[in-house]
Amino acid sequence: MSSSSFNYKRHHPYSQVNTTEILKKVRDQEKFTKLSNKDQDETYRLHVISLFQKKGVNMYSFETELKIDGPPYIFIGEGEINMMGFMKNFKVLVQSKYESVTPNEINNFAHLLSSYDEDTLGVFVASSFNKNAMNFADMYPRKIFLIVDNLNDLSNFDEVYNNDIAKYLF
């Protein structure tokens, strides 16, 4: 795909995320649970994107074309990685899942992360992590940031972002 055919709205459907509407939708757990798994995943992904946008970090879903001072970069999703953003001089790879995450899923994420340079951070956002998954992430030699957000009243996004990710970048 050439850069001349780049269409920001088509390639980056999350460019105009309406955070208020997403939060209304996800806070109504009864409506959310009636959504199909695919729609739940998509709504959760939009929610995660909105969390990063509130911090001034644009996240781009994979299969998105982005032109940055030169040839276009086309992000193609690998396995379970949903989105990529940029902070300081770092790439940020994000996996989001609205379910409890197991050690195997952390292992798969860590394996994908290891194929990227050291200037890449890994962030896994989920509604919960089982204890073994958290232990696995802690033991992994490369830092993986775990964020819990259950769309309702439990979220440590601000804490992890402000206390861990921001400090890691400086």
ROSEZA-942157 format. One record per atom (N, C-alpha, C): residue number from 1; x, z, y. Coordinates in nm, 2 decimals, padded with zeros to 4 digits, always signed. Example, Ala and Ser with C-alpha at 12.3 -4.5 7.8 and 13.67 -1.06 7.14 Angstrom:
BEGIN
num;east;up;north
1;+01.32;+00.78;-00.57
1;+01.23;+00.78;-00.45
1;+01.32;+00.78;-00.33
2;+01.28;+00.71;-00.22
2;+01.37;+00.71;-00.11
2;+01.29;+00.79;+00.00
This chain:
BEGIN
num;east;up;north
1;+00.08;+00.00;-00.12
1;+00.00;+00.00;+00.00
1;+00.09;+00.00;+00.12
2;+00.07;-00.09;+00.21
2;+00.15;-00.10;+00.33
2;+00.10;-00.01;+00.44
3;+00.19;+00.03;+00.53
3;+00.15;+00.12;+00.63
3;+00.04;+00.06;+00.73
4;+00.04;-00.08;+00.73
4;-00.06;-00.14;+00.82
4;-00.20;-00.12;+00.76
5;-00.22;-00.09;+00.63
5;-00.35;-00.07;+00.58
5;-00.39;+00.08;+00.58
6;-00.30;+00.16;+00.64
6;-00.33;+00.31;+00.64
6;-00.46;+00.34;+00.72
7;-00.54;+00.41;+00.66
7;-00.67;+00.46;+00.72
7;-00.67;+00.61;+00.70
8;-00.65;+00.68;+00.81
8;-00.63;+00.83;+00.80
8;-00.76;+00.89;+00.74
9;-00.88;+00.85;+00.79
9;-01.00;+00.92;+00.73
9;-01.02;+00.89;+00.59
10;-00.99;+00.76;+00.55
10;-01.00;+00.73;+00.40
10;-00.90;+00.80;+00.32
11;-00.78;+00.80;+00.36
11;-00.67;+00.86;+00.28
11;-00.66;+01.01;+00.30
12;-00.72;+01.06;+00.40
12;-00.71;+01.21;+00.42
12;-00.84;+01.26;+00.45
13;-00.93;+01.27;+00.35
13;-01.07;+01.31;+00.38
13;-01.08;+01.46;+00.43
14;-00.98;+01.54;+00.43
14;-00.99;+01.67;+00.47
14;-00.94;+01.69;+00.62
15;-00.92;+01.58;+00.69
15;-00.87;+01.59;+00.82
15;-00.96;+01.66;+00.92
16;-01.09;+01.66;+00.89
16;-01.19;+01.72;+00.98
16;-01.26;+01.83;+00.90
17;-01.19;+01.92;+00.84
17;-01.26;+02.02;+00.76
17;-01.34;+02.12;+00.85
18;-01.46;+02.13;+00.82
18;-01.55;+02.22;+00.90
18;-01.55;+02.36;+00.83
19;-01.46;+02.44;+00.87
19;-01.44;+02.57;+00.81
19;-01.56;+02.66;+00.80
20;-01.64;+02.66;+00.91
20;-01.76;+02.74;+00.91
20;-01.86;+02.70;+00.80
21;-01.88;+02.57;+00.79
21;-01.97;+02.52;+00.68
21;-01.92;+02.55;+00.54
22;-01.79;+02.53;+00.52
22;-01.73;+02.57;+00.39
22;-01.75;+02.71;+00.36
23;-01.72;+02.80;+00.46
23;-01.73;+02.94;+00.43
23;-01.87;+02.98;+00.41
24;-01.97;+02.92;+00.48
24;-02.11;+02.95;+00.45
24;-02.14;+02.91;+00.31
25;-02.10;+02.80;+00.26
25;-02.13;+02.75;+00.13
25;-02.06;+02.84;+00.02
26;-01.94;+02.88;+00.04
26;-01.87;+02.96;-00.06
26;-01.91;+03.11;-00.06
27;-01.96;+03.15;+00.06
27;-02.00;+03.30;+00.06
27;-02.13;+03.32;-00.01
28;-02.21;+03.21;-00.02
28;-02.34;+03.22;-00.10
28;-02.31;+03.20;-00.24
29;-02.27;+03.30;-00.31
29;-02.22;+03.29;-00.45
29;-02.33;+03.23;-00.54
30;-02.45;+03.26;-00.51
30;-02.56;+03.20;-00.60
30;-02.56;+03.05;-00.59
31;-02.55;+03.00;-00.47
31;-02.54;+02.85;-00.46
31;-02.41;+02.79;-00.52
32;-02.30;+02.87;-00.49
32;-02.17;+02.82;-00.54
32;-02.17;+02.81;-00.69
33;-02.23;+02.91;-00.76
33;-02.22;+02.91;-00.91
33;-02.31;+02.80;-00.97
34;-02.40;+02.75;-00.89
34;-02.49;+02.64;-00.94
34;-02.42;+02.50;-00.93
35;-02.31;+02.50;-00.85
35;-02.24;+02.37;-00.84
35;-02.17;+02.33;-00.97
36;-02.15;+02.20;-00.99
36;-02.08;+02.16;-01.11
36;-01.93;+02.21;-01.10
37;-01.86;+02.21;-01.21
37;-01.72;+02.26;-01.21
37;-01.64;+02.17;-01.11
38;-01.66;+02.04;-01.11
38;-01.59;+01.95;-01.02
38;-01.62;+01.98;-00.88
39;-01.75;+02.01;-00.84
39;-01.78;+02.04;-00.71
39;-01.73;+02.18;-00.67
40;-01.73;+02.27;-00.76
40;-01.67;+02.40;-00.74
40;-01.52;+02.39;-00.70
41;-01.45;+02.31;-00.78
41;-01.30;+02.29;-00.76
41;-01.28;+02.22;-00.62
42;-01.36;+02.12;-00.59
42;-01.35;+02.05;-00.46
42;-01.38;+02.15;-00.34
43;-01.48;+02.23;-00.36
43;-01.52;+02.32;-00.25
43;-01.41;+02.43;-00.23
44;-01.35;+02.47;-00.35
44;-01.25;+02.57;-00.34
44;-01.12;+02.51;-00.28
45;-01.09;+02.39;-00.31
45;-00.98;+02.32;-00.25
45;-00.99;+02.31;-00.10
46;-01.11;+02.27;-00.06
46;-01.14;+02.26;+00.09
46;-01.12;+02.40;+00.15
47;-01.17;+02.50;+00.08
47;-01.15;+02.64;+00.14
47;-01.00;+02.67;+00.15
48;-00.92;+02.64;+00.05
48;-00.78;+02.67;+00.06
48;-00.72;+02.59;+00.18
49;-00.75;+02.46;+00.19
49;-00.70;+02.38;+00.30
49;-00.74;+02.45;+00.43
50;-00.86;+02.50;+00.44
50;-00.91;+02.56;+00.57
50;-00.83;+02.69;+00.60
51;-00.79;+02.76;+00.49
51;-00.71;+02.89;+00.51
51;-00.57;+02.85;+00.58
52;-00.51;+02.74;+00.52
52;-00.38;+02.70;+00.58
52;-00.40;+02.64;+00.72
53;-00.51;+02.57;+00.74
53;-00.53;+02.51;+00.87
53;-00.54;+02.62;+00.98
54;-00.60;+02.73;+00.95
54;-00.61;+02.84;+01.04
54;-00.47;+02.90;+01.08
55;-00.37;+02.87;+01.00
55;-00.24;+02.92;+01.02
55;-00.16;+02.80;+01.09
56;-00.22;+02.69;+01.12
56;-00.15;+02.58;+01.18
56;-00.08;+02.49;+01.08
57;-00.11;+02.50;+00.95
57;-00.04;+02.42;+00.85
57;-00.14;+02.32;+00.80
58;-00.11;+02.19;+00.81
58;-00.19;+02.09;+00.76
58;-00.16;+02.07;+00.61
59;-00.26;+02.07;+00.53
59;-00.24;+02.04;+00.38
59;-00.30;+01.90;+00.36
60;-00.23;+01.83;+00.27
60;-00.27;+01.69;+00.24
60;-00.30;+01.69;+00.09
61;-00.42;+01.65;+00.05
61;-00.45;+01.64;-00.09
61;-00.36;+01.53;-00.15
62;-00.33;+01.54;-00.28
62;-00.26;+01.43;-00.34
62;-00.34;+01.31;-00.34
63;-00.27;+01.20;-00.37
63;-00.33;+01.06;-00.36
63;-00.37;+01.04;-00.21
64;-00.29;+01.09;-00.12
64;-00.30;+01.07;+00.02
64;-00.18;+01.00;+00.07
65;-00.20;+00.91;+00.16
65;-00.09;+00.84;+00.23
65;-00.07;+00.90;+00.36
66;+00.06;+00.93;+00.40
66;+00.09;+00.99;+00.53
66;+00.21;+00.92;+00.58
67;+00.20;+00.87;+00.70
67;+00.32;+00.80;+00.76
67;+00.39;+00.90;+00.86
68;+00.52;+00.93;+00.83
68;+00.59;+01.02;+00.91
68;+00.72;+00.95;+00.96
69;+00.72;+00.90;+01.08
69;+00.84;+00.83;+01.14
69;+00.92;+00.74;+01.04
70;+00.85;+00.65;+00.98
70;+00.91;+00.56;+00.89
70;+00.82;+00.51;+00.79
71;+00.87;+00.48;+00.67
71;+00.77;+00.43;+00.57
71;+00.67;+00.53;+00.53
72;+00.56;+00.49;+00.48
72;+00.46;+00.59;+00.44
72;+00.50;+00.67;+00.32
73;+00.46;+00.80;+00.32
73;+00.48;+00.88;+00.20
73;+00.35;+00.88;+00.13
74;+00.35;+00.85;+00.00
74;+00.22;+00.85;-00.07
74;+00.24;+00.97;-00.17
75;+00.15;+01.07;-00.16
75;+00.16;+01.18;-00.25
75;+00.07;+01.15;-00.37
76;+00.13;+01.15;-00.48
76;+00.05;+01.13;-00.61
76;+00.06;+01.26;-00.68
77;-00.06;+01.32;-00.71
77;-00.07;+01.44;-00.78
77;+00.00;+01.44;-00.92
78;+00.07;+01.55;-00.94
78;+00.14;+01.57;-01.07
78;+00.07;+01.68;-01.14
79;+00.01;+01.65;-01.25
79;-00.05;+01.76;-01.33
79;-00.15;+01.84;-01.25
80;-00.11;+01.96;-01.22
80;-00.20;+02.06;-01.16
80;-00.18;+02.08;-01.01
81;-00.08;+02.01;-00.95
81;-00.06;+02.03;-00.81
81;-00.16;+01.96;-00.73
82;-00.23;+02.03;-00.64
82;-00.35;+01.97;-00.57
82;-00.31;+01.92;-00.43
83;-00.22;+01.98;-00.36
83;-00.20;+01.95;-00.23
83;-00.05;+01.98;-00.18
84;-00.01;+01.92;-00.07
84;+00.12;+01.94;-00.02
84;+00.11;+01.95;+00.13
85;+00.19;+02.04;+00.19
85;+00.20;+02.06;+00.33
85;+00.34;+02.07;+00.37
86;+00.37;+02.09;+00.50
86;+00.50;+02.10;+00.55
86;+00.51;+02.22;+00.65
87;+00.60;+02.31;+00.63
87;+00.63;+02.42;+00.71
87;+00.78;+02.43;+00.74
88;+00.81;+02.44;+00.87
88;+00.95;+02.44;+00.90
88;+01.02;+02.31;+00.84
89;+01.13;+02.34;+00.76
89;+01.19;+02.23;+00.69
89;+01.16;+02.23;+00.54
90;+01.05;+02.29;+00.51
90;+01.01;+02.30;+00.37
90;+00.89;+02.22;+00.34
91;+00.88;+02.17;+00.21
91;+00.76;+02.11;+00.16
91;+00.69;+02.23;+00.09
92;+00.56;+02.23;+00.10
92;+00.48;+02.34;+00.03
92;+00.39;+02.27;-00.07
93;+00.41;+02.30;-00.20
93;+00.32;+02.25;-00.30
93;+00.22;+02.36;-00.34
94;+00.09;+02.32;-00.34
94;-00.01;+02.42;-00.37
94;-00.10;+02.37;-00.49
95;-00.12;+02.47;-00.57
95;-00.21;+02.46;-00.68
95;-00.33;+02.55;-00.65
96;-00.45;+02.51;-00.67
96;-00.56;+02.59;-00.64
96;-00.66;+02.59;-00.76
97;-00.71;+02.70;-00.80
97;-00.80;+02.71;-00.92
97;-00.90;+02.82;-00.89
98;-01.03;+02.79;-00.90
98;-01.13;+02.89;-00.89
98;-01.16;+02.95;-01.03
99;-01.06;+03.02;-01.08
99;-01.08;+03.09;-01.21
99;-00.95;+03.18;-01.23
100;-00.96;+03.26;-01.33
100;-00.84;+03.34;-01.36
100;-00.73;+03.26;-01.42
101;-00.61;+03.28;-01.37
101;-00.49;+03.20;-01.41
101;-00.41;+03.27;-01.51
102;-00.37;+03.20;-01.61
102;-00.29;+03.25;-01.72
102;-00.14;+03.22;-01.71
103;-00.06;+03.29;-01.79
103;+00.09;+03.26;-01.78
103;+00.12;+03.12;-01.81
104;+00.04;+03.05;-01.90
104;+00.07;+02.91;-01.94
104;+00.05;+02.82;-01.81
105;-00.05;+02.85;-01.73
105;-00.07;+02.77;-01.61
105;+00.04;+02.80;-01.51
106;+00.09;+02.92;-01.50
106;+00.20;+02.95;-01.41
106;+00.32;+02.88;-01.46
107;+00.34;+02.88;-01.59
107;+00.46;+02.81;-01.65
107;+00.45;+02.66;-01.62
108;+00.33;+02.60;-01.64
108;+00.32;+02.45;-01.61
108;+00.35;+02.43;-01.46
109;+00.30;+02.51;-01.37
109;+00.33;+02.50;-01.23
109;+00.48;+02.51;-01.20
110;+00.54;+02.61;-01.26
110;+00.68;+02.64;-01.24
110;+00.76;+02.52;-01.29
111;+00.72;+02.46;-01.40
111;+00.79;+02.34;-01.46
111;+00.78;+02.22;-01.36
112;+00.67;+02.20;-01.30
112;+00.65;+02.09;-01.20
112;+00.74;+02.12;-01.08
113;+00.73;+02.25;-01.03
113;+00.81;+02.29;-00.91
113;+00.96;+02.27;-00.93
114;+01.01;+02.29;-01.06
114;+01.15;+02.28;-01.08
114;+01.20;+02.13;-01.07
115;+01.11;+02.04;-01.07
115;+01.15;+01.90;-01.05
115;+01.17;+01.86;-00.90
116;+01.14;+01.95;-00.81
116;+01.16;+01.93;-00.67
116;+01.28;+02.00;-00.62
117;+01.33;+01.96;-00.50
117;+01.45;+02.02;-00.45
117;+01.42;+02.17;-00.40
118;+01.53;+02.23;-00.37
118;+01.52;+02.37;-00.33
118;+01.44;+02.39;-00.19
119;+01.42;+02.28;-00.12
119;+01.35;+02.29;+00.00
119;+01.20;+02.29;-00.02
120;+01.16;+02.32;-00.14
120;+01.01;+02.31;-00.18
120;+00.96;+02.45;-00.22
121;+00.86;+02.49;-00.16
121;+00.79;+02.62;-00.19
121;+00.67;+02.60;-00.28
122;+00.65;+02.69;-00.38
122;+00.53;+02.68;-00.46
122;+00.43;+02.79;-00.43
123;+00.31;+02.75;-00.41
123;+00.20;+02.85;-00.38
123;+00.09;+02.82;-00.47
124;+00.05;+02.93;-00.54
124;-00.07;+02.92;-00.64
124;-00.18;+03.00;-00.58
125;-00.29;+02.94;-00.56
125;-00.41;+03.01;-00.50
125;-00.52;+03.01;-00.61
126;-00.57;+03.13;-00.64
126;-00.67;+03.14;-00.74
126;-00.76;+03.26;-00.72
127;-00.88;+03.26;-00.78
127;-00.97;+03.37;-00.76
127;-00.92;+03.50;-00.83
128;-00.83;+03.48;-00.93
128;-00.76;+03.60;-00.99
128;-00.65;+03.55;-01.08
129;-00.55;+03.64;-01.10
129;-00.44;+03.61;-01.19
129;-00.44;+03.72;-01.30
130;-00.42;+03.69;-01.42
130;-00.41;+03.80;-01.52
130;-00.27;+03.86;-01.50
131;-00.25;+03.98;-01.55
131;-00.13;+04.06;-01.52
131;-00.01;+03.98;-01.58
132;-00.02;+03.92;-01.70
132;+00.09;+03.85;-01.76
132;+00.13;+03.73;-01.67
133;+00.03;+03.67;-01.61
133;+00.06;+03.55;-01.52
133;+00.14;+03.60;-01.40
134;+00.11;+03.71;-01.34
134;+00.18;+03.77;-01.23
134;+00.32;+03.81;-01.27
135;+00.33;+03.87;-01.39
135;+00.47;+03.90;-01.43
135;+00.55;+03.78;-01.46
136;+00.50;+03.67;-01.51
136;+00.57;+03.55;-01.53
136;+00.62;+03.49;-01.40
137;+00.53;+03.49;-01.30
137;+00.57;+03.44;-01.17
137;+00.68;+03.52;-01.11
138;+00.68;+03.65;-01.13
138;+00.78;+03.74;-01.08
138;+00.92;+03.72;-01.15
139;+00.91;+03.68;-01.27
139;+01.04;+03.66;-01.35
139;+01.10;+03.52;-01.33
140;+01.02;+03.43;-01.28
140;+01.07;+03.29;-01.27
140;+01.18;+03.29;-01.16
141;+01.29;+03.23;-01.18
141;+01.40;+03.23;-01.09
141;+01.37;+03.18;-00.95
142;+01.28;+03.08;-00.94
142;+01.24;+03.03;-00.81
142;+01.12;+03.10;-00.76
143;+01.11;+03.13;-00.64
143;+01.00;+03.20;-00.58
143;+00.87;+03.12;-00.59
144;+00.76;+03.18;-00.65
144;+00.63;+03.13;-00.65
144;+00.54;+03.23;-00.58
145;+00.47;+03.19;-00.48
145;+00.38;+03.28;-00.40
145;+00.25;+03.27;-00.47
146;+00.19;+03.39;-00.50
146;+00.06;+03.39;-00.56
146;-00.04;+03.45;-00.46
147;-00.15;+03.38;-00.44
147;-00.25;+03.42;-00.34
147;-00.38;+03.43;-00.42
148;-00.45;+03.55;-00.40
148;-00.58;+03.57;-00.46
148;-00.68;+03.55;-00.35
149;-00.78;+03.47;-00.38
149;-00.89;+03.45;-00.29
149;-01.02;+03.42;-00.38
150;-01.11;+03.51;-00.38
150;-01.23;+03.49;-00.47
150;-01.35;+03.43;-00.39
151;-01.33;+03.39;-00.27
151;-01.43;+03.32;-00.18
151;-01.53;+03.42;-00.12
152;-01.51;+03.55;-00.16
152;-01.61;+03.64;-00.11
152;-01.54;+03.75;-00.03
153;-01.51;+03.86;-00.09
153;-01.45;+03.97;-00.02
153;-01.31;+04.00;-00.05
154;-01.26;+03.93;-00.15
154;-01.12;+03.96;-00.20
154;-01.03;+03.85;-00.16
155;-00.94;+03.87;-00.07
155;-00.84;+03.77;-00.03
155;-00.72;+03.83;+00.03
156;-00.60;+03.80;-00.03
156;-00.48;+03.85;+00.03
156;-00.40;+03.73;+00.09
157;-00.47;+03.63;+00.13
157;-00.40;+03.51;+00.19
157;-00.32;+03.55;+00.32
158;-00.39;+03.62;+00.41
158;-00.31;+03.66;+00.54
158;-00.19;+03.75;+00.50
159;-00.21;+03.84;+00.41
159;-00.10;+03.93;+00.38
159;+00.02;+03.85;+00.32
160;-00.01;+03.76;+00.22
160;+00.10;+03.69;+00.15
160;+00.16;+03.59;+00.25
161;+00.07;+03.52;+00.33
161;+00.12;+03.43;+00.43
161;+00.21;+03.49;+00.53
162;+00.16;+03.60;+00.60
162;+00.24;+03.67;+00.70
162;+00.36;+03.75;+00.65
163;+00.34;+03.82;+00.54
163;+00.45;+03.91;+00.50
163;+00.55;+03.84;+00.40
164;+00.51;+03.74;+00.33
164;+00.60;+03.68;+00.23
164;+00.64;+03.54;+00.27
165;+00.54;+03.45;+00.28
165;+00.58;+03.31;+00.31
165;+00.65;+03.29;+00.44
166;+00.59;+03.35;+00.55
166;+00.65;+03.33;+00.68
166;+00.79;+03.40;+00.69
167;+00.81;+03.51;+00.62
167;+00.94;+03.58;+00.62
167;+01.04;+03.49;+00.54
168;+01.00;+03.43;+00.43
168;+01.08;+03.35;+00.35
168;+01.14;+03.23;+00.42
169;+01.06;+03.18;+00.51
169;+01.10;+03.06;+00.59
169;+01.20;+03.09;+00.70
170;+01.21;+03.22;+00.74
170;+01.31;+03.25;+00.85
170;+01.43;+03.32;+00.80
